[in-house]
Amino acid sequence: MSPVLNASATIGLAVKMCILLLIACLSALPARSAELFPLEEVRAGMQGTGRTVFIGQEVEEFAVEILGVLENVGPKQSIILGRLSGGPLEKTGVMAGMSGSPVYLDGKLAGAIAYSFPFTTEAIAGIRPIHEMIAGLANEPGRPDARVRIPFPAESENTGLLAASQGVAEATAWMLPPAARAIETQPRLAPVSTPVNFAGFSERTLDVFGPQLRKLGLRPMQGVAGSSRRGDSEPDDTDLKPGSMITVALIQGDMEVSAAGTVTHIDGDQVYAFGHRFLSTGPTQLPFSRSNVITLVPNLSNSFKIAGSGTLLGSITNDQSTGIVGRLGQQPKLIPTQLNLDSSRTGEHQYSLQVVNDRYLTPYLLQMSVFSAIDATERQVGASTLRVSGSAEFSDGVPALKLDNVFSGSNAAALQLATSTALFLYYAMESSDVALKQIHLDIESADEDNWLEIDRVWSSKTRVRPGEVIELSAALKRSDGAETIRQAEYRVPPGAAPGQLQITFSDASSLNLLEWQSLLGLRRSKDPAQSIEALNRIRRNDGLFVRVWRTQQGFRFNTERLPAPPASISAILSPATATSAGSAADWQSVLDEFTIGAASEVIRGNVTTKVTVIAP
């Protein structure tokens, strides 16, 4: 062979080796992000394709015809209108679960299916422009001030903290934004409903909590969550691509809550999905998994996908109006939650849960879980007594929040207990930047009435001198009509000024209602230990409380009372300066408060007697 041919062969071999090496290097790199189609180039009549999962995990294509662009439909937001066709869409229309399905024009990613018209006879969809979606989720801003806050449901016969839940909801502005209101019957473009699957929950749980979820644009479905069983021929859970289904979990374990949607775009380890808000939580940590579509359910109002969850893939890190974004491989921080129910009727039941860590969502999810755990085995109508003991534990040396209380009645005792427990946790997490570690609750249930009604009260004397001891008595009636007497001695303060003293025998809820304003003042204004200690002093329902007070102005400084201060102190703590100083005026000047006896029953009622202090 000639030297020239030898050199040529050597050069050819070297070139082939370089090409093979280049291919190997390129294959080792992450997949290059899809090219993005500019919104300003979108025109009516353009033909494109969309991708989603109709069954299993296989991503399939459907046709998209562009109808036009609606500009400024939201604050600096536009929507592309498209007519969808192909596959089952002629029968189902735009389905709940298609949120986030990518749409391509000329092979470039133009946007995500995000909106639809309820009750339409054609699959007309609103497509979120991809540039707006990425821009809205690219950064992780601070926690928004105007988040969607989920109000706690309330029913009749409210006692304890539940009696104040509606007032608290108004005072804390737990109002839903107009975009989050129920839209099923309104003839307008609305976010595609997000199917939220409940597993391990009682059917009544969705009846009670469903209205709040539907106001957020969610579609609660009972008994279709959980892991799905896949055939050997189906793709691996980790084979994620645009058009794949994912589930975002809120609760995992013996009870599960998860929402299904579609992946729009993958950029490195970042995953964009949904195309509209999920819960509008802003920066968050929500676990997401690969999802497997079990079947499609056509519906006259809004068809939907039933999907099961698979392998954990990462954590959703941001939830804004333009969609959600997550990070592959990131482990979310979840709150271990243990619920133990000891029923006089059905024995012991234990629930081990992992709940998302969020100062708004965690209390609400705890409320649903506690209600369902009780509702699954206990009756909701008829004599019932429920006692809860437990705590929420925090990091960094913050004291544990006590979650002890008792409820008794013939209706809604389970909801009363669940709401009370959730409100305590809400205030603890809202008032300070606390790091929640775990929650443990033990609940005892009995099919019986266990309460006492304050019938009448009296004092051994009606005229007393400062420093004198008087005997206070209260007659209480049981549910069966039997009467019991509770008594205690009380020493009038030695320095008490002449005049009338009010002595009120009260249940917990009546006094707690008077102090919600001071609790609202705790919100994000105190150190964690002080906030938790104040919450731990909130009265529980099994106490008979005696309050001695006068109708003259007092003050509260942070969480402490300052009754009838001198004029010089009153001037400093006057309403003009009280707010900035952390103080608030109190229409009662409370001289003393104590409990009579250790009760195991729920105390009800509020009765006042009077004594007159005379000069020594």
KALIN-V120078 format. One line per field, one symbol per residue. ss: DSSP state (@ for helix, = for strand, . for the rest). phi: phi as a letter, one per 20 degrees, with the letter a starting at -180 (. if undefined). A space follows every 10 residues. Layout:
BEGIN
ss->???
phi->???
END
This chain:
BEGIN
ss->..@@@@@@@@ @@@@@@@@@@ @@@@@@@@.. .....=..@@ @.....==== ===..=..== ========== ====..==== =====...@@ @@...=.... .====..=== =======... ...======@ @@@@@@@@.. .......... .........@ @@@@@@@@@@ @......@@@ ........== =..======. ..@@@@@@@@ @@@@@..=== ==....=... .......... ....====== ===..===== =======..= ===....... .========= =======... ...======= ========== ..======.. ...======= ===...==== ======.... @@@@@@@@@@ @@@@@..... ========== ====...... ==..====== =.@@@@@@@@ @@@@@@@@@@ @....===== ======.... =========. ..===...== ========.. ..======== =.......== ======.@@@ @@@@.@@@@@ .......@@@ @@@@@@.... ....====== ...====..= ==....@@@@ @@..@@@@.. ..====..== =====..... .===.===== ====..
phi->.fgffgffff ffffffffff fffffffeef gfgffdefff efcfnfdbcd cadebmcfed ececdfeqce elfcglccce ebdeboleff eemfefoego gfcdclmdfe rcgccbdfmf eceecedfgf ffffffdfdd ffgffdefde fffccflfcm fffeffffgf felfdefgfe ffcgdeebfc gggefdedcn dfffgfffdg gffffenedf cemcenfded ffefffgeee bgofecdded ccofcccbdd acfebccmde cdbmmbfecl emgbccfccf dcfeadcfbf ebfbedcdec ffdrcfdbcc feqccccfne efeddfcddd dddfednecc cdccdfebfe fgffffgfff gfgfffcdfd cogbcccdcr addcemmfff efcdabcbrd bmfffffffg fffgfgfffe fbeddfdacc cdcdcbebeb bcdfebcbdf cdccdgneec ddccdcdefe nfdcddcbec efggeffgpe decdebefff ffffdfffff ffflccfgff ffffffeffe feddddddbc ebfcbddldd ecflfggffg ffefgfdfff endbfcfdde eabbddmded efecobcccc cdedff
END
